[in-house]
Amino acid sequence: MLGGFEDNTFRPEKKATRAEAAATIYKLLEALSL
């Protein structure tokens, strides 16, 4: 559901953009079939 960056890293200290947050919520709702 969550992807990393182009260099295959995950940066939990980086703040998510509004678009990234919206995409994550959309993917979660899609996975839950809501």
N, CA, C and O atoms as a Tripos MOL2 file, in Angstrom:
@<TRIPOS>MOLECULE
protein
  136   135    34     0     0
PROTEIN
NO_CHARGES

@<TRIPOS>ATOM
      1 N           0.8330   -1.1840    0.0000 N.3       1 MET1
      2 CA          0.0000    0.0000    0.0000 C.3       1 MET1
      3 C           0.8820    1.2530    0.0000 C.2       1 MET1
      4 O           0.6230    2.2060   -0.7360 O.2       1 MET1
      5 N           1.8990    1.2400    0.8140 N.am      2 LEU2
      6 CA          2.8040    2.3820    0.8400 C.3       2 LEU2
      7 C           4.0350    2.0670    0.0130 C.2       2 LEU2
      8 O           4.5890    0.9710    0.0910 O.2       2 LEU2
      9 N           4.4480    3.0210   -0.7630 N.am      3 GLY3
     10 CA          5.6380    2.8340   -1.5790 C.3       3 GLY3
     11 C           6.7860    3.6500   -1.0260 C.2       3 GLY3
     12 O           6.6060    4.5460   -0.2020 O.2       3 GLY3
     13 N           7.9540    3.3180   -1.4990 N.am      4 GLY4
     14 CA          9.1280    4.0660   -1.0920 C.3       4 GLY4
     15 C           9.4610    5.1270   -2.1330 C.2       4 GLY4
     16 O           8.6150    5.5460   -2.9220 O.2       4 GLY4
     17 N          10.6880    5.5350   -2.1070 N.am      5 PHE5
     18 CA         11.1630    6.5310   -3.0500 C.3       5 PHE5
     19 C          11.8540    5.8430   -4.2160 C.2       5 PHE5
     20 O          12.0520    4.6280   -4.1970 O.2       5 PHE5
     21 N          12.2170    6.6090   -5.2190 N.am      6 GLU6
     22 CA         12.8340    6.0510   -6.4230 C.3       6 GLU6
     23 C          14.1040    5.2670   -6.1180 C.2       6 GLU6
     24 O          14.4480    4.3360   -6.8470 O.2       6 GLU6
     25 N          14.8070    5.6390   -5.0390 N.am      7 ASP7
     26 CA         16.0330    4.9180   -4.6840 C.3       7 ASP7
     27 C          15.7600    3.7580   -3.7270 C.2       7 ASP7
     28 O          16.6730    3.2590   -3.0680 O.2       7 ASP7
     29 N          14.4840    3.3300   -3.6560 N.am      8 ASN8
     30 CA         14.0430    2.1950   -2.8370 C.3       8 ASN8
     31 C          14.2690    2.3930   -1.3460 C.2       8 ASN8
     32 O          14.5340    1.4340   -0.6210 O.2       8 ASN8
     33 N          14.1630    3.6420   -0.8870 N.am      9 THR9
     34 CA         14.2780    3.9100    0.5420 C.3       9 THR9
     35 C          12.9260    4.3180    1.0920 C.2       9 THR9
     36 O          12.0250    4.7020    0.3470 O.2       9 THR9
     37 N          12.7970    4.2290    2.4010 N.am     10 PHE10
     38 CA         11.5990    4.6640    3.1020 C.3      10 PHE10
     39 C          12.0440    5.7280    4.0830 C.2      10 PHE10
     40 O          12.9900    5.5110    4.8400 O.2      10 PHE10
     41 N          11.3830    6.8690    4.0870 N.am     11 ARG11
     42 CA         11.8050    7.9990    4.9210 C.3      11 ARG11
     43 C          10.6650    8.4150    5.8480 C.2      11 ARG11
     44 O           9.9190    9.3430    5.5350 O.2      11 ARG11
     45 N          10.5270    7.7340    6.9880 N.am     12 PRO12
     46 CA          9.4110    8.0470    7.8860 C.3      12 PRO12
     47 C           9.4890    9.4430    8.4960 C.2      12 PRO12
     48 O           8.4720    9.9670    8.9520 O.2      12 PRO12
     49 N          10.6740   10.0590    8.5150 N.am     13 GLU13
     50 CA         10.8020   11.3970    9.0900 C.3      13 GLU13
     51 C          10.3350   12.4880    8.1230 C.2      13 GLU13
     52 O          10.1170   13.6280    8.5340 O.2      13 GLU13
     53 N          10.1810   12.1440    6.8370 N.am     14 LYS14
     54 CA          9.7240   13.1090    5.8340 C.3      14 LYS14
     55 C           8.2140   13.2980    5.9620 C.2      14 LYS14
     56 O           7.4640   12.3250    6.0410 O.2      14 LYS14
     57 N           7.7840   14.5260    5.9830 N.am     15 LYS15
     58 CA          6.3500   14.8060    6.0580 C.3      15 LYS15
     59 C           5.6800   14.4640    4.7340 C.2      15 LYS15
     60 O           6.2170   14.7410    3.6620 O.2      15 LYS15
     61 N           4.5080   13.8630    4.8240 N.am     16 ALA16
     62 CA          3.7560   13.5010    3.6240 C.3      16 ALA16
     63 C           3.0720   14.7340    3.0500 C.2      16 ALA16
     64 O           2.6270   15.6090    3.7930 O.2      16 ALA16
     65 N           2.9920   14.7960    1.7400 N.am     17 THR17
     66 CA          2.2630   15.8800    1.0980 C.3      17 THR17
     67 C           0.7720   15.5590    1.1490 C.2      17 THR17
     68 O           0.3790   14.4320    1.4500 O.2      17 THR17
     69 N          -0.0300   16.5330    0.8610 N.am     18 ARG18
     70 CA         -1.4810   16.3270    0.8350 C.3      18 ARG18
     71 C          -1.8560   15.2670   -0.2010 C.2      18 ARG18
     72 O          -2.7360   14.4420    0.0430 O.2      18 ARG18
     73 N          -1.1970   15.2920   -1.3430 N.am     19 ALA19
     74 CA         -1.4750   14.3080   -2.3960 C.3      19 ALA19
     75 C          -1.0830   12.9000   -1.9530 C.2      19 ALA19
     76 O          -1.8050   11.9430   -2.2320 O.2      19 ALA19
     77 N           0.0520   12.7650   -1.2670 N.am     20 GLU20
     78 CA          0.4770   11.4530   -0.7770 C.3      20 GLU20
     79 C          -0.4910   10.9230    0.2730 C.2      20 GLU20
     80 O          -0.8170    9.7360    0.2740 O.2      20 GLU20
     81 N          -0.9480   11.7890    1.1600 N.am     21 ALA21
     82 CA         -1.9090   11.3770    2.1840 C.3      21 ALA21
     83 C          -3.2220   10.9490    1.5440 C.2      21 ALA21
     84 O          -3.8080    9.9420    1.9400 O.2      21 ALA21
     85 N          -3.6840   11.7060    0.5600 N.am     22 ALA22
     86 CA         -4.9350   11.3700   -0.1230 C.3      22 ALA22
     87 C          -4.8090   10.0330   -0.8480 C.2      22 ALA22
     88 O          -5.7360    9.2230   -0.8150 O.2      22 ALA22
     89 N          -3.6830    9.7940   -1.4970 N.am     23 ALA23
     90 CA         -3.4720    8.5310   -2.2070 C.3      23 ALA23
     91 C          -3.4420    7.3600   -1.2350 C.2      23 ALA23
     92 O          -3.9680    6.2900   -1.5410 O.2      23 ALA23
     93 N          -2.8370    7.5480   -0.0740 N.am     24 THR24
     94 CA         -2.7790    6.4910    0.9350 C.3      24 THR24
     95 C          -4.1670    6.1700    1.4640 C.2      24 THR24
     96 O          -4.5190    4.9990    1.6050 O.2      24 THR24
     97 N          -4.9560    7.1890    1.7560 N.am     25 ILE25
     98 CA         -6.3270    6.9780    2.2420 C.3      25 ILE25
     99 C          -7.1600    6.2890    1.1710 C.2      25 ILE25
    100 O          -7.9360    5.3830    1.4760 O.2      25 ILE25
    101 N          -7.0090    6.7070   -0.0720 N.am     26 TYR26
    102 CA         -7.7450    6.0880   -1.1730 C.3      26 TYR26
    103 C          -7.4000    4.6070   -1.2920 C.2      26 TYR26
    104 O          -8.2890    3.7670   -1.4330 O.2      26 TYR26
    105 N          -6.1030    4.2880   -1.2340 N.am     27 LYS27
    106 CA         -5.6760    2.8900   -1.3420 C.3      27 LYS27
    107 C          -6.1890    2.0630   -0.1700 C.2      27 LYS27
    108 O          -6.5560    0.9010   -0.3460 O.2      27 LYS27
    109 N          -6.2190    2.6460    1.0190 N.am     28 LEU28
    110 CA         -6.7320    1.9400    2.1920 C.3      28 LEU28
    111 C          -8.2140    1.6350    2.0300 C.2      28 LEU28
    112 O          -8.6480    0.5090    2.2730 O.2      28 LEU28
    113 N          -8.9910    2.6310    1.6220 N.am     29 LEU29
    114 CA        -10.4250    2.4210    1.4230 C.3      29 LEU29
    115 C         -10.6870    1.4140    0.3080 C.2      29 LEU29
    116 O         -11.6140    0.6100    0.3970 O.2      29 LEU29
    117 N          -9.8770    1.4600   -0.7310 N.am     30 GLU30
    118 CA        -10.0130    0.5110   -1.8310 C.3      30 GLU30
    119 C          -9.7100   -0.9130   -1.3470 C.2      30 GLU30
    120 O         -10.4000   -1.8590   -1.7250 O.2      30 GLU30
    121 N          -8.6880   -1.0590   -0.5200 N.am     31 ALA31
    122 CA         -8.3270   -2.3800    0.0070 C.3      31 ALA31
    123 C          -9.4070   -2.9250    0.9390 C.2      31 ALA31
    124 O          -9.6150   -4.1360    1.0120 O.2      31 ALA31
    125 N         -10.0920   -2.0300    1.6490 N.am     32 LEU32
    126 CA        -11.1660   -2.4400    2.5550 C.3      32 LEU32
    127 C         -12.4990   -2.5810    1.8300 C.2      32 LEU32
    128 O         -13.5070   -2.9370    2.4400 O.2      32 LEU32
    129 N         -12.5030   -2.3030    0.5410 N.am     33 SER33
    130 CA        -13.7130   -2.3590   -0.2970 C.3      33 SER33
    131 C         -14.8070   -1.4280    0.2060 C.2      33 SER33
    132 O         -15.9790   -1.8010    0.2550 O.2      33 SER33
    133 N         -14.4170   -0.2210    0.5790 N.am     34 LEU34
    134 CA        -15.3950    0.7820    1.0330 C.3      34 LEU34
    135 C         -15.6610    1.8060   -0.0460 C.2      34 LEU34
    136 O         -16.4550    2.7240    0.1560 O.2      34 LEU34
@<TRIPOS>BOND
     1     1     2 1
     2     2     3 1
     3     3     4 2
     4     3     5 am
     5     5     6 1
     6     6     7 1
     7     7     8 2
     8     7     9 am
     9     9    10 1
    10    10    11 1
    11    11    12 2
    12    11    13 am
    13    13    14 1
    14    14    15 1
    15    15    16 2
    16    15    17 am
    17    17    18 1
    18    18    19 1
    19    19    20 2
    20    19    21 am
    21    21    22 1
    22    22    23 1
    23    23    24 2
    24    23    25 am
    25    25    26 1
    26    26    27 1
    27    27    28 2
    28    27    29 am
    29    29    30 1
    30    30    31 1
    31    31    32 2
    32    31    33 am
    33    33    34 1
    34    34    35 1
    35    35    36 2
    36    35    37 am
    37    37    38 1
    38    38    39 1
    39    39    40 2
    40    39    41 am
    41    41    42 1
    42    42    43 1
    43    43    44 2
    44    43    45 am
    45    45    46 1
    46    46    47 1
    47    47    48 2
    48    47    49 am
    49    49    50 1
    50    50    51 1
    51    51    52 2
    52    51    53 am
    53    53    54 1
    54    54    55 1
    55    55    56 2
    56    55    57 am
    57    57    58 1
    58    58    59 1
    59    59    60 2
    60    59    61 am
    61    61    62 1
    62    62    63 1
    63    63    64 2
    64    63    65 am
    65    65    66 1
    66    66    67 1
    67    67    68 2
    68    67    69 am
    69    69    70 1
    70    70    71 1
    71    71    72 2
    72    71    73 am
    73    73    74 1
    74    74    75 1
    75    75    76 2
    76    75    77 am
    77    77    78 1
    78    78    79 1
    79    79    80 2
    80    79    81 am
    81    81    82 1
    82    82    83 1
    83    83    84 2
    84    83    85 am
    85    85    86 1
    86    86    87 1
    87    87    88 2
    88    87    89 am
    89    89    90 1
    90    90    91 1
    91    91    92 2
    92    91    93 am
    93    93    94 1
    94    94    95 1
    95    95    96 2
    96    95    97 am
    97    97    98 1
    98    98    99 1
    99    99   100 2
   100    99   101 am
   101   101   102 1
   102   102   103 1
   103   103   104 2
   104   103   105 am
   105   105   106 1
   106   106   107 1
   107   107   108 2
   108   107   109 am
   109   109   110 1
   110   110   111 1
   111   111   112 2
   112   111   113 am
   113   113   114 1
   114   114   115 1
   115   115   116 2
   116   115   117 am
   117   117   118 1
   118   118   119 1
   119   119   120 2
   120   119   121 am
   121   121   122 1
   122   122   123 1
   123   123   124 2
   124   123   125 am
   125   125   126 1
   126   126   127 1
   127   127   128 2
   128   127   129 am
   129   129   130 1
   130   130   131 1
   131   131   132 2
   132   131   133 am
   133   133   134 1
   134   134   135 1
   135   135   136 2
@<TRIPOS>SUBSTRUCTURE
     1 MET1         2 RESIDUE 1 A MET
     2 LEU2         6 RESIDUE 1 A LEU
     3 GLY3        10 RESIDUE 1 A GLY
     4 GLY4        14 RESIDUE 1 A GLY
     5 PHE5        18 RESIDUE 1 A PHE
     6 GLU6        22 RESIDUE 1 A GLU
     7 ASP7        26 RESIDUE 1 A ASP
     8 ASN8        30 RESIDUE 1 A ASN
     9 THR9        34 RESIDUE 1 A THR
    10 PHE10       38 RESIDUE 1 A PHE
    11 ARG11       42 RESIDUE 1 A ARG
    12 PRO12       46 RESIDUE 1 A PRO
    13 GLU13       50 RESIDUE 1 A GLU
    14 LYS14       54 RESIDUE 1 A LYS
    15 LYS15       58 RESIDUE 1 A LYS
    16 ALA16       62 RESIDUE 1 A ALA
    17 THR17       66 RESIDUE 1 A THR
    18 ARG18       70 RESIDUE 1 A ARG
    19 ALA19       74 RESIDUE 1 A ALA
    20 GLU20       78 RESIDUE 1 A GLU
    21 ALA21       82 RESIDUE 1 A ALA
    22 ALA22       86 RESIDUE 1 A ALA
    23 ALA23       90 RESIDUE 1 A ALA
    24 THR24       94 RESIDUE 1 A THR
    25 ILE25       98 RESIDUE 1 A ILE
    26 TYR26      102 RESIDUE 1 A TYR
    27 LYS27      106 RESIDUE 1 A LYS
    28 LEU28      110 RESIDUE 1 A LEU
    29 LEU29      114 RESIDUE 1 A LEU
    30 GLU30      118 RESIDUE 1 A GLU
    31 ALA31      122 RESIDUE 1 A ALA
    32 LEU32      126 RESIDUE 1 A LEU
    33 SER33      130 RESIDUE 1 A SER
    34 LEU34      134 RESIDUE 1 A LEU
